[in-house]
Amino acid sequence: MKKVERINIIMRYINNRSHFTISEIMREFNISRSTAIRDIREIEAMGMPLVSEVGRDGGYFVMHNSVLPVVRFTDNEVKALFIAFMATRNQQLPYLKSRQSLAEKLLGLISENQQDDLVLLNQILLFEGTNPHNPDLLELSDLPHPMLEKLIQILLLDSYLWITIKEEKGIKSYPIYLLHLYHEKSFWMIEGVDLKEEKKKIFSVDHLIDVETCSTKKRLSKKKILEKLSKEEERTNFVLELGPKAIAQFKKYHPLKVSLSYTNPFQTTAILKTFINVNNSEELTEIINWLLFLGEDIKVREVPEEILEDVQERLRLYCP
C-alpha cells in the first residue's frame, strides 16, 4: 500500500473513533511503531484535531470538529451497494419496514447520472424470489418471523438469553448463551449453548415464542464457555465427513441439534461431530434412519458400535 493511500485510510479509521493508540494503528495497518508515529504526525499537520494523552494506557483523543469531507461513493461503490440491496429484497430479513426509507436516502446521496444507472439496473436485474411483474413487491412469505427483530435487539444488549421454543412435545424454555444467529435455506437459526446441559444446540427462530435476557447470577465469559464446550467435545462418539450430496441432504433434514463445520471455502465438504446417547432407543432409531437418508456421500470417522451394526444389518436386507 502506498503511503498516501495508507494515510488516507488511517484518517478514515481515526475519524470513526473517539480514542485510539499507536499500538492499534500498528496492528490494524501492519506497520512499525516509527511509521505509525510519522503517519499520525502528518495527519495532525493536515489539520485533524487530535489530543494526545501521556501514560501507560495513553493514546489519542479525536476532537469533534473533524476535517474530513462528507463521504462520497464512487460509481462502482454505489452499484455494489444497490445490487446487494436488490439481491436481499425478497429474503426473510429483519427491518424490512425500513427498506423504502433506506432506498430514498441512498438515492439522495448520489448524482442524477448515478440515479439513472440505478433505475436501469432495477429494471433489468432480477434475483431469486423476485416478482418479475413487480420487483418491489414483498410477499407475506418474504417477511421475517415477528420475533426476529426482538431477538436481534436483545442480542445487542446481552448474549445470555432465556428462549421459549415450541417443540413437538410441547413448549419448552432454555437458558442459553447465543453463539450465532444465522440464515440458511430461507430459515433463521439460533446456535447457542444450553446453560443447563452445557451442550451446543440449534433452534429454529420459526419455533421461537418468546425471548428475554437471562438473569442468571453465575455468568461465565465466552472464553470459559468455549473451553467447557471443547471439553464436552472430548466425549464425542459420532464423527462424519460429508460430501456435497450429503450436505444437501443434511440441509433438507437432520434430527441433530448441531451445525456442520465446513472444511473448504466453497462449503462442499464438512465435518459433523456430536455425542449420541446409545441408551436412548428412540434417538438411536432416528439417527440410523437419518444416516441411511444421507446416502453414500459420507465417510464414517467414528460411530458407536450399536449404530454401525444396525446400519450394516439394514444394508444387508436392502442389498442382499
SERO-4910 file (N, C-alpha, C, O; in steps of 0.05 Angstrom, whole numbers):
BEGIN
 pado doro    nc1    nc2    nc3   cac1   cac2   cac3    cc1    cc2    cc3    oc1    oc2    oc3
  Met    A     17    -24      0      0      0      0     18     25      0     36     27     16
  Lys    A     11     44    -18     27     68    -19     21     86      5      0     84     18
  Lys    A     41    103     11     39    120     35     15    138     35      1    140     55
  Val    A      9    151     12    -13    169     10    -40    154     15    -57    164     30
  Glu    A    -42    130      3    -66    114      7    -69    105     36    -91    106     47
  Arg    A    -46     97     48    -47     88     76    -56    111     95    -72    106    112
  Ile    A    -45    134     91    -52    157    108    -81    164    105    -95    171    124
  Asn    A    -91    162     80   -119    168     75   -137    149     90   -157    157    103
  Ile    A   -130    123     90   -146    102    104   -144    106    134   -163    102    148
  Ile    A   -119    112    144   -116    117    172   -133    140    182   -145    139    204
  Met    A   -135    161    165   -152    184    172   -181    175    175   -195    184    194
  Arg    A   -191    158    157   -218    148    159   -221    132    184   -241    134    199
  Tyr    A   -201    115    190   -202     98    214   -204    115    239   -220    109    257
  Ile    A   -187    135    240   -186    153    264   -213    168    267   -223    172    289
  Asn    A   -223    178    244   -247    194    244   -271    180    255   -290    192    265
  Asn    A   -271    153    254   -294    137    263   -290    129    293   -307    113    303
  Arg    A   -270    139    306   -265    132    334   -261    156    351   -251    177    342
  Ser    A   -268    154    376   -264    176    395   -236    174    408   -225    194    418
  His    A   -224    149    408   -198    145    420   -183    123    406   -196    103    397
  Phe    A   -157    125    403   -141    104    391   -113    105    402   -105    126    414
  Thr    A    -98     84    399    -70     83    408    -51     77    384    -60     68    363
  Ile    A    -26     82    388     -6     76    367     -6     46    362     -3     37    339
  Ser    A     -8     30    384     -8      1    381    -31     -9    363    -27    -27    347
  Glu    A    -54      4    366    -77     -4    349    -72      2    320    -78    -14    302
  Ile    A    -60     25    315    -53     33    287    -32     13    275    -35      5    253
  Met    A    -12      6    292      8    -13    283     -5    -40    275      1    -52    254
  Arg    A    -22    -49    293    -35    -75    289    -54    -75    265    -55    -93    249
  Glu    A    -70    -54    263    -91    -52    243    -79    -50    215    -90    -61    196
  Phe    A    -56    -35    212    -45    -30    186    -18    -44    181     -5    -40    160
  Asn    A    -11    -61    201     13    -77    197     38    -60    191     52    -66    172
  Ile    A     42    -39    207     65    -21    203     81    -20    229     71    -27    251
  Ser    A    105    -10    227    123     -7    251    114     17    268     98     33    259
  Arg    A    125     18    292    117     39    310    126     67    299    112     86    300
  Ser    A    151     67    288    161     92    278    144    102    254    139    126    252
  Thr    A    136     84    237    119     91    214     92    101    224     82    121    213
  Ala    A     81     88    244     55     97    255     57    125    266     39    141    262
  Ile    A     78    130    281     82    157    293     85    178    272     73    200    274
  Arg    A    101    172    251    104    191    229     78    197    215     72    220    209
  Asp    A     62    176    210     36    179    197     17    197    214      4    214    203
  Ile    A     17    192    240      0    207    258      8    237    258     -9    255    257
  Arg    A     34    242    257     44    270    257     36    284    231     29    307    231
  Glu    A     37    269    209     28    281    183     -2    287    183    -11    307    172
  Ile    A    -17    269    195    -46    273    196    -52    297    214    -70    313    207
  Glu    A    -38    300    236    -41    324    253    -34    350    238    -48    370    240
  Ala    A    -13    348    221     -4    371    206    -25    379    185    -26    403    177
  Met    A    -41    360    176    -62    366    157    -86    381    170   -103    392    156
  Gly    A    -86    381    196   -108    396    210   -127    379    225   -147    389    236
  Met    A   -123    352    226   -141    336    242   -137    341    271   -114    338    281
  Pro    A   -158    348    286   -154    356    315   -151    332    333   -171    319    340
  Leu    A   -126    325    340   -121    303    358   -109    313    384    -93    332    384
  Val    A   -116    301    406   -105    308    433    -91    283    444   -104    263    448
  Ser    A    -65    285    449    -50    262    459    -53    261    489    -55    281    503
  Glu    A    -52    236    500    -53    232    529    -29    216    537    -24    194    526
  Val    A    -14    226    556     11    213    565      4    192    585    -15    195    601
  Gly    A     20    170    585     16    149    606     17    122    593     18    118    569
  Arg    A     17    101    611     19     74    602     -3     66    583      1     53    562
  Asp    A    -28     75    589    -51     68    573    -59     92    555    -82     93    545
  Gly    A    -41    110    552    -47    134    537    -51    129    507    -46    107    497
  Gly    A    -60    150    494    -65    147    465    -72    175    454    -62    195    463
  Tyr    A    -91    175    436   -100    200    424   -131    201    425   -145    181    421
  Phe    A   -141    225    431   -170    230    431   -175    247    406   -160    265    399
  Val    A   -197    241    392   -205    256    368   -226    276    376   -247    269    386
  Met    A   -220    302    371   -239    323    377   -262    322    357   -259    311    335
  His    A   -285    333    364   -309    331    348   -307    345    321   -320    337    302
  Asn    A   -292    366    320   -290    382    295   -273    368    274   -251    376    269
  Ser    A   -285    347    262   -270    332    242   -265    348    216   -283    363    208
  Val    A   -241    345    205   -235    359    180   -241    342    155   -237    352    133
  Leu    A   -249    318    160   -254    300    136   -279    309    122   -298    317    134
  Pro    A   -279    307     95   -303    314     80   -325    294     83   -321    272     93
  Val    A   -349    301     74   -372    283     74   -365    259     56   -352    262     35
  Val    A   -373    235     65   -367    211     50   -379    212     22   -403    219     19
  Arg    A   -363    206      2   -373    205    -26   -369    177    -36   -348    164    -32
  Phe    A   -388    167    -51   -386    140    -62   -377    142    -92   -386    160   -106
  Thr    A   -360    123   -100   -353    121   -128   -377    107   -143   -394     96   -130
  Asp    A   -376    109   -170   -397     96   -185   -399     66   -179   -421     55   -176
  Asn    A   -376     53   -178   -376     24   -172   -386     18   -144   -400     -2   -140
  Glu    A   -379     35   -125   -388     30    -97   -419     33    -95   -432     18    -81
  Val    A   -429     53   -109   -458     57   -109   -473     33   -121   -492     23   -110
  Lys    A   -462     23   -144   -474     -1   -157   -472    -25   -139   -491    -41   -137
  Ala    A   -449    -28   -125   -446    -51   -108   -466    -51    -85   -478    -71    -78
  Leu    A   -470    -27    -73   -490    -24    -51   -518    -30    -61   -533    -44    -48
  Phe    A   -525    -19    -84   -552    -22    -95   -558    -51   -103   -580    -61    -97
  Ile    A   -539    -64   -116   -543    -92   -124   -545   -110   -100   -562   -128    -99
  Ala    A   -529   -105    -79   -531   -121    -54   -558   -116    -42   -571   -135    -31
  Phe    A   -568    -92    -43   -594    -84    -32   -616    -99    -47   -635   -110    -35
  Met    A   -614   -100    -74   -634   -114    -91   -633   -144    -86   -654   -157    -85
  Ala    A   -610   -155    -83   -607   -184    -80   -620   -195    -55   -628   -218    -54
  Thr    A   -622   -178    -35   -634   -187    -10   -663   -177     -6   -675   -181     15
  Arg    A   -674   -165    -27   -700   -153    -25   -722   -173    -18   -740   -166     -2
  Asn    A   -721   -196    -29   -743   -215    -25   -734   -239     -7   -742   -262    -12
  Gln    A   -718   -233     12   -710   -253     32   -721   -245     59   -728   -222     64
  Gln    A   -722   -265     76   -733   -261    103   -713   -247    121   -700   -259    138
  Leu    A   -710   -221    117   -691   -205    132   -705   -187    152   -727   -178    146
  Pro    A   -692   -180    174   -705   -162    193   -704   -133    183   -689   -127    165
  Tyr    A   -720   -117    195   -722    -88    190   -730    -82    161   -721    -62    150
  Leu    A   -747    -99    149   -756    -94    121   -772    -69    119   -774    -57     98
  Lys    A   -785    -61    141   -801    -36    141   -785    -12    134   -795      8    125
  Ser    A   -759    -13    140   -741     10    135   -730     10    106   -716     29     99
  Arg    A   -738    -10     90   -726    -12     63   -731     12     46   -713     22     32
  Gln    A   -756     22     46   -764     44     28   -748     69     36   -738     83     18
  Ser    A   -746     75     62   -732     99     70   -702     97     64   -689    117     58
  Leu    A   -691     73     67   -663     69     60   -658     74     31   -638     87     24
  Ala    A   -675     64     14   -672     68    -15   -673     98    -22   -657    108    -38
  Glu    A   -692    112     -9   -695    141    -15   -670    156     -6   -661    174    -20
  Lys    A   -659    149     17   -635    163     27   -610    157     10   -594    174      5
  Leu    A   -608    132      0   -586    124    -17   -587    140    -43   -567    151    -52
  Leu    A   -611    143    -54   -614    158    -79   -608    188    -74   -598    201    -92
  Gly    A   -614    198    -50   -609    226    -44   -580    232    -41   -572    256    -42
  Leu    A   -562    212    -38   -534    216    -34   -518    218    -61   -495    227    -61
  Ile    A   -531    210    -83   -516    207   -108   -526    226   -129   -546    240   -126
  Ser    A   -510    228   -151   -516    247   -172   -539    236   -189   -547    213   -187
  Glu    A   -550    253   -207   -572    246   -225   -563    223   -244   -579    205   -249
  Asn    A   -539    225   -254   -529    204   -272   -528    177   -258   -536    157   -269
  Gln    A   -518    177   -233   -517    152   -218   -546    142   -212   -550    118   -212
  Gln    A   -564    160   -207   -592    152   -203   -604    139   -227   -618    119   -225
  Asp    A   -598    150   -251   -608    138   -276   -597    109   -279   -612     91   -288
  Asp    A   -571    105   -272   -560     78   -274   -574     59   -256   -580     36   -264
  Leu    A   -581     68   -232   -594     50   -213   -622     43   -221   -631     21   -218
  Val    A   -636     63   -233   -663     58   -243   -662     36   -265   -679     19   -266
  Leu    A   -642     38   -283   -639     19   -304   -633     -9   -293   -644    -29   -302
  Leu    A   -614    -10   -273   -607    -36   -260   -632    -48   -247   -636    -72   -248
  Asn    A   -648    -31   -235   -673    -41   -222   -692    -54   -242   -708    -72   -235
  Gln    A   -691    -44   -267   -709    -55   -287   -699    -81   -299   -715    -98   -307
  Ile    A   -673    -84   -302   -663   -107   -317   -652   -130   -299   -650   -153   -309
  Leu    A   -646   -125   -274   -635   -146   -256   -658   -158   -240   -672   -145   -226
  Leu    A   -660   -185   -241   -679   -200   -225   -663   -221   -209   -645   -234   -220
  Phe    A   -671   -224   -184   -658   -244   -167   -678   -264   -158   -702   -261   -161
  Glu    A   -668   -286   -146   -685   -307   -137   -707   -297   -118   -701   -282    -99
  Gly    A   -732   -304   -124   -754   -296   -107   -766   -269   -115   -786   -261   -102
  Thr    A   -755   -256   -135   -766   -230   -144   -790   -234   -162   -789   -251   -181
  Asn    A   -811   -219   -157   -834   -220   -175   -828   -203   -200   -825   -179   -198
  Pro    A   -826   -216   -224   -818   -201   -248   -837   -180   -256   -830   -161   -270
  His    A   -863   -182   -248   -883   -162   -256   -882   -138   -237   -891   -116   -244
  Asn    A   -872   -143   -213   -870   -121   -193   -846   -127   -175   -850   -138   -153
  Pro    A   -822   -119   -184   -798   -126   -168   -798   -115   -139   -785   -126   -122
  Asp    A   -813    -93   -135   -814    -81   -108   -834    -95    -90   -836    -88    -66
  Leu    A   -849   -114   -100   -870   -127    -84   -857   -145    -63   -839   -161    -69
  Leu    A   -867   -143    -39   -859   -161    -17   -882   -179    -10   -903   -169     -1
  Glu    A   -879   -205    -15   -900   -224     -8   -900   -227     22   -880   -221     36
  Leu    A   -922   -237     33   -923   -242     62   -902   -263     70   -892   -262     92
  Ser    A   -897   -282     52   -877   -303     58   -848   -291     59   -830   -304     70
  Asp    A   -844   -267     48   -818   -255     49   -812   -242     76   -789   -237     83
  Leu    A   -833   -237     92   -829   -223    117   -817   -242    138   -824   -265    139
  Pro    A   -798   -232    154   -785   -250    173   -803   -256    196   -824   -244    200
  His    A   -795   -276    212   -811   -283    236   -813   -258    254   -793   -244    258
  Pro    A   -837   -253    265   -840   -229    281   -822   -227    306   -818   -205    316
  Met    A   -811   -249    315   -794   -249    338   -765   -242    331   -749   -236    349
  Leu    A   -758   -242    305   -730   -238    297   -719   -211    305   -697   -210    316
  Glu    A   -734   -190    300   -724   -163    307   -721   -160    337   -701   -148    347
  Lys    A   -740   -171    353   -737   -170    382   -712   -186    391   -698   -177    409
  Leu    A   -707   -209    378   -684   -225    385   -658   -209    380   -640   -209    397
  Ile    A   -657   -196    357   -633   -180    350   -629   -157    369   -606   -152    378
  Gln    A   -651   -143    376   -649   -121    395   -637   -130    422   -621   -116    433
  Ile    A   -647   -153    432   -637   -163    457   -608   -172    455   -592   -168    474
  Leu    A   -601   -184    432   -574   -193    428   -554   -171    429   -531   -174    438
  Leu    A   -562   -147    420   -544   -124    421   -538   -116    450   -518   -102    455
  Leu    A   -554   -124    468   -550   -118    496   -537   -140    512   -521   -136    530
  Asp    A   -545   -165    505   -536   -188    521   -537   -214    505   -555   -218    489
  Ser    A   -517   -231    509   -516   -257    495   -528   -279    512   -533   -301    503
  Tyr    A   -533   -273    538   -546   -292    556   -576   -289    552   -587   -268    559
  Leu    A   -590   -309    542   -618   -307    535   -634   -330    549   -624   -351    555
  Trp    A   -660   -323    553   -679   -343    561   -699   -346    538   -715   -327    534
  Ile    A   -698   -368    523   -715   -371    500   -737   -392    505   -732   -412    518
  Thr    A   -761   -386    494   -783   -405    496   -789   -415    468   -794   -400    450
  Ile    A   -788   -442    465   -790   -455    439   -814   -474    438   -819   -488    457
  Lys    A   -828   -473    415   -849   -493    411   -838   -518    399   -827   -517    377
  Glu    A   -840   -540    413   -829   -566    403   -852   -586    400   -875   -580    406
  Glu    A   -845   -609    388   -865   -630    383   -879   -639    409   -903   -645    409
  Lys    A   -863   -640    431   -874   -649    456   -886   -627    473   -893   -631    496
  Gly    A   -888   -603    462   -899   -581    477   -880   -557    477   -861   -555    461
  Ile    A   -886   -538    494   -870   -513    496   -848   -517    518   -854   -526    540
  Lys    A   -824   -509    511   -802   -512    530   -784   -487    530   -781   -474    509
  Ser    A   -773   -481    553   -755   -458    555   -727   -466    561   -722   -486    575
  Tyr    A   -708   -451    550   -679   -457    553   -664   -432    561   -668   -411    549
  Pro    A   -646   -434    581   -627   -413    585   -603   -418    567   -590   -439    569
  Ile    A   -596   -399    549   -574   -405    530   -555   -381    529   -561   -358    536
  Tyr    A   -531   -387    520   -511   -367    513   -510   -368    482   -501   -388    471
  Leu    A   -519   -347    469   -521   -348    440   -493   -344    427   -479   -325    433
  Leu    A   -486   -362    409   -461   -361    395   -465   -347    367   -449   -330    360
  His    A   -485   -356    353   -490   -345    326   -520   -345    320   -535   -362    329
  Leu    A   -528   -325    304   -554   -324    292   -550   -324    262   -538   -306    252
  Tyr    A   -559   -345    248   -551   -348    220   -576   -355    203   -596   -365    213
  His    A   -573   -349    177   -594   -353    158   -586   -375    139   -565   -373    125
  Glu    A   -602   -397    137   -595   -419    120   -620   -431    107   -639   -438    121
  Lys    A   -619   -432     80   -642   -444     65   -668   -430     73   -688   -444     78
  Ser    A   -668   -404     74   -692   -387     80   -702   -390    108   -724   -381    115
  Phe    A   -686   -401    126   -693   -403    154   -672   -390    172   -648   -392    167
  Trp    A   -682   -377    192   -664   -365    212   -660   -385    235   -679   -397    245
  Met    A   -635   -390    243   -628   -409    263   -612   -397    286   -596   -378    281
  Ile    A   -616   -406    310   -601   -398    333   -582   -420    341   -590   -443    345
  Glu    A   -556   -414    342   -536   -433    352   -527   -423    379   -515   -401    381
  Gly    A   -532   -438    400   -524   -429    426   -517   -452    445   -519   -476    437
  Val    A   -508   -445    468   -500   -465    488   -523   -467    509   -529   -447    522
  Asp    A   -534   -491    512   -554   -495    533   -539   -494    560   -522   -511    566
  Leu    A   -545   -474    576   -530   -469    601   -536   -490    622   -520   -494    641
  Lys    A   -558   -505    620   -564   -526    639   -549   -551    632   -535   -563    649
  Glu    A   -551   -559    607   -538   -584    598   -509   -580    590   -493   -599    586
  Glu    A   -501   -554    586   -474   -547    577   -467   -560    551   -446   -572    547
  Lys    A   -487   -559    533   -483   -571    506   -491   -551    485   -509   -534    489
  Lys    A   -478   -552    462   -485   -535    439   -511   -545    426   -513   -569    421
  Lys    A   -529   -527    421   -555   -535    408   -562   -515    387   -552   -492    387
  Ile    A   -581   -523    369   -590   -506    348   -621   -505    350   -634   -526    352
  Phe    A   -632   -481    349   -661   -477    350   -670   -461    326   -655   -443    316
  Ser    A   -694   -466    316   -705   -451    293   -719   -426    304   -735   -428    323
  Val    A   -714   -403    292   -728   -379    300   -758   -381    294   -774   -369    308
  Asp    A   -765   -397    274   -793   -401    268   -809   -413    291   -833   -410    293
  His    A   -795   -428    308   -807   -441    331   -805   -424    357   -814   -432    378
  Leu    A   -794   -400    354   -789   -383    377   -815   -369    385   -829   -356    369
  Ile    A   -823   -372    411   -847   -359    421   -840   -334    437   -855   -314    435
  Asp    A   -818   -335    452   -811   -312    468   -781   -312    473   -768   -333    473
  Val    A   -769   -289    478   -741   -286    484   -737   -263    503   -750   -242    499
  Glu    A   -721   -266    523   -714   -245    541   -686   -250    552   -675   -271    549
  Thr    A   -675   -230    565   -648   -233    576   -649   -253    600   -669   -254    614
  Cys    A   -628   -268    603   -627   -288    624   -614   -275    649   -591   -265    647
  Ser    A   -628   -275    671   -618   -262    695   -602   -280    713   -602   -276    738
  Thr    A   -588   -299    702   -572   -317    718   -549   -301    731   -536   -284    718
  Lys    A   -544   -307    756   -523   -293    771   -495   -303    763   -476   -287    761
  Lys    A   -493   -329    758   -467   -340    752   -463   -338    722   -474   -353    706
  Arg    A   -446   -319    713   -441   -315    685   -412   -320    679   -394   -309    691
  Leu    A   -408   -337    659   -380   -343    650   -374   -326    625   -393   -318    611
  Ser    A   -349   -321    621   -341   -307    596   -344   -326    572   -346   -350    576
  Lys    A   -345   -314    548   -347   -331    524   -324   -350    523   -327   -373    514
  Lys    A   -300   -342    531   -277   -359    530   -280   -383    548   -274   -406    540
  Lys    A   -291   -379    572   -296   -402    591   -317   -421    580   -315   -445    582
  Ile    A   -338   -409    567   -359   -426    556   -348   -443    534   -355   -467    532
  Leu    A   -332   -432    516   -320   -447    494   -301   -468    504   -298   -490    493
  Glu    A   -286   -462    526   -269   -482    538   -285   -506    549   -277   -529    545
  Lys    A   -308   -500    561   -325   -522    571   -335   -539    547   -337   -563    549
  Leu    A   -342   -525    526   -352   -539    502   -331   -558    490   -336   -580    482
  Ser    A   -306   -548    490   -284   -564    479   -280   -589    496   -273   -610    485
  Lys    A   -283   -586    522   -281   -610    540   -304   -629    534   -301   -654    535
  Glu    A   -328   -618    529   -351   -634    523   -347   -649    497   -355   -672    494
  Glu    A   -334   -636    478   -329   -649    452   -310   -673    454   -309   -690    436
  Glu    A   -295   -674    476   -277   -697    480   -294   -722    484   -283   -744    480
  Arg    A   -319   -719    491   -337   -742    494   -350   -750    468   -366   -769    467
  Thr    A   -342   -736    446   -354   -742    420   -351   -771    412   -329   -782    414
  Asn    A   -372   -783    403   -371   -811    394   -383   -815    366   -386   -838    357
  Phe    A   -389   -792    353   -402   -794    327   -390   -772    309   -395   -748    313
  Val    A   -374   -781    290   -360   -762    272   -363   -771    243   -357   -794    236
  Leu    A   -374   -753    226   -378   -759    198   -364   -738    181   -363   -714    188
  Glu    A   -354   -747    158   -345   -728    137   -367   -728    115   -375   -750    105
  Leu    A   -377   -705    108   -398   -703     88   -389   -690     62   -374   -670     63
  Gly    A   -396   -702     40   -391   -691     14   -415   -673      6   -433   -669     21
  Pro    A   -414   -662    -19   -435   -643    -27   -463   -654    -27   -482   -641    -20
  Lys    A   -466   -680    -36   -493   -692    -37   -504   -696     -8   -527   -691     -3
  Ala    A   -486   -705     10   -494   -709     37   -501   -683     51   -519   -682     68
  Ile    A   -486   -662     44   -491   -635     56   -519   -626     47   -534   -614     63
  Ala    A   -526   -631     22   -552   -623     11   -574   -638     26   -595   -626     33
  Gln    A   -570   -664     32   -589   -680     47   -591   -670     76   -613   -669     87
  Phe    A   -568   -663     87   -567   -653    115   -585   -628    117   -599   -624    137
  Lys    A   -583   -610     97   -598   -585     98   -628   -590     95   -644   -574    105
  Lys    A   -635   -612     82   -664   -618     79   -675   -628    105   -698   -621    113
  Tyr    A   -659   -644    120   -669   -655    145   -646   -665    162   -628   -679    152
  His    A   -646   -658    187   -627   -671    206   -639   -669    234   -648   -648    243
  Pro    A   -640   -692    248   -651   -693    275   -632   -682    297   -640   -678    320
  Leu    A   -607   -678    289   -587   -670    309   -587   -640    312   -588   -625    292
  Lys    A   -585   -631    337   -584   -602    342   -555   -592    342   -545   -582    362
  Val    A   -542   -597    320   -514   -589    316   -511   -577    289   -527   -581    271
  Ser    A   -489   -561    285   -484   -549    258   -460   -563    246   -444   -576    259
  Leu    A   -458   -560    219   -435   -570    205   -411   -552    207   -414   -528    209
  Ser    A   -387   -564    206   -363   -548    205   -351   -552    177   -341   -573    170
  Tyr    A   -354   -531    160   -345   -534    132   -315   -535    131   -301   -521    146
  Thr    A   -304   -551    113   -275   -555    111   -263   -543     87   -239   -546     82
  Asn    A   -279   -529     71   -267   -513     49   -284   -488     44   -307   -487     52
  Pro    A   -272   -468     30   -286   -443     27   -312   -445     11   -330   -428     13
  Phe    A   -315   -466     -6   -338   -469    -23   -361   -484     -9   -382   -488    -21
  Gln    A   -356   -493     15   -376   -507     32   -386   -532     18   -410   -538     18
  Thr    A   -368   -546      4   -375   -571     -9   -367   -596      7   -375   -618      0
  Thr    A   -351   -592     28   -344   -614     46   -347   -604     75   -342   -580     80
  Ala    A   -354   -622     93   -358   -613    120   -354   -637    139   -353   -660    131
  Ile    A   -351   -630    165   -348   -650    186   -370   -645    206   -376   -622    214
  Leu    A   -382   -667    216   -402   -665    237   -392   -681    261   -384   -704    258
  Lys    A   -393   -668    284   -384   -681    309   -405   -678    330   -415   -655    334
  Thr    A   -412   -699    344   -431   -697    366   -429   -722    384   -414   -740    379
  Phe    A   -445   -722    405   -447   -745    423   -474   -758    420   -495   -744    422
  Ile    A   -475   -784    415   -501   -798    413   -505   -816    437   -487   -832    444
  Asn    A   -527   -813    450   -534   -829    473   -545   -856    463   -569   -857    455
  Val    A   -530   -877    464   -538   -903    453   -559   -917    471   -571   -936    463
  Asn    A   -563   -906    495   -582   -918    513   -611   -908    508   -630   -918    519
  Asn    A   -613   -887    491   -639   -876    484   -647   -889    458   -638   -882    436
  Ser    A   -665   -909    459   -673   -925    436   -687   -909    414   -682   -913    391
  Glu    A   -703   -889    423   -717   -873    403   -697   -856    387   -699   -854    362
  Glu    A   -679   -844    401   -658   -827    388   -641   -844    370   -634   -836    348
  Leu    A   -634   -868    379   -617   -886    364   -630   -894    337   -618   -893    316
  Thr    A   -656   -901    338   -671   -908    314   -672   -885    294   -669   -889    270
  Glu    A   -677   -861    305   -678   -837    288   -652   -832    274   -651   -824    251
  Ile    A   -629   -835    289   -603   -830    278   -597   -850    256   -585   -843    235
  Ile    A   -604   -875    260   -599   -896    240   -614   -890    214   -603   -892    192
  Asn    A   -640   -883    217   -656   -876    193   -644   -852    179   -643   -851    154
  Trp    A   -634   -833    194   -623   -808    182   -597   -814    168   -591   -802    147
  Leu    A   -581   -832    179   -555   -840    166   -561   -851    138   -547   -845    119
  Leu    A   -581   -868    136   -588   -880    111   -599   -859     92   -595   -860     68
  Phe    A   -613   -839    103   -623   -817     87   -601   -800     75   -604   -789     53
  Leu    A   -578   -797     89   -556   -781     79   -544   -793     53   -534   -778     36
  Gly    A   -545   -819     51   -535   -832     26   -506   -840     28   -495   -842     50
  Glu    A   -494   -845      5   -467   -856      4   -445   -835      6   -422   -842      9
  Asp    A   -453   -809      4   -432   -788      3   -423   -780     31   -420   -757     37
  Ile    A   -417   -801     47   -407   -795     74   -384   -815     80   -382   -837     69
  Lys    A   -366   -806     97   -345   -823    108   -348   -823    138   -349   -802    151
  Val    A   -348   -847    149   -352   -850    178   -325   -851    191   -309   -869    187
  Arg    A   -320   -830    207   -295   -830    223   -298   -844    249   -280   -859    258
  Glu    A   -321   -839    262   -325   -852    288   -355   -854    292   -370   -835    287
  Val    A   -364   -878    301   -393   -882    306   -395   -905    326   -380   -924    326
  Pro    A   -415   -903    344   -419   -925    364   -425   -951    350   -438   -952    329
  Glu    A   -415   -973    362   -419  -1000    350   -448  -1006    346   -456  -1019    326
  Glu    A   -465   -997    364   -494  -1003    362   -506   -992    336   -522  -1005    324
  Ile    A   -497   -968    329   -507   -956    304   -496   -970    280   -510   -976    261
  Leu    A   -470   -975    280   -456   -988    258   -468  -1015    252   -473  -1022    228
  Glu    A   -473  -1031    272   -484  -1058    268   -512  -1057    256   -518  -1072    238
  Asp    A   -528  -1039    266   -556  -1037    256   -556  -1027    227   -571  -1038    211
  Val    A   -539  -1007    220   -538   -998    193   -529  -1020    174   -540  -1024    152
  Gln    A   -508  -1035    182   -498  -1057    165   -519  -1078    161   -522  -1089    139
  Glu    A   -535  -1084    182   -556  -1104    180   -578  -1095    161   -588  -1111    145
  Arg    A   -585  -1069    162   -605  -1059    144   -596  -1059    115   -611  -1066     97
  Leu    A   -571  -1053    111   -560  -1053     84   -559  -1081     73   -564  -1084     49
  Arg    A   -554  -1101     90   -555  -1129     80   -583  -1137     72   -586  -1152     53
  Leu    A   -603  -1127     86   -631  -1133     80   -639  -1120     54   -653  -1132     37
  Tyr    A   -631  -1094     50   -639  -1079     26   -623  -1087      2   -633  -1087    -21
  Cys    A   -597  -1094      6   -579  -1101    -16   -567  -1128    -11   -543  -1130     -5
  Pro    A   -582  -1149    -14   -571  -1176     -9   -550  -1184    -29   -539  -1206    -28
***
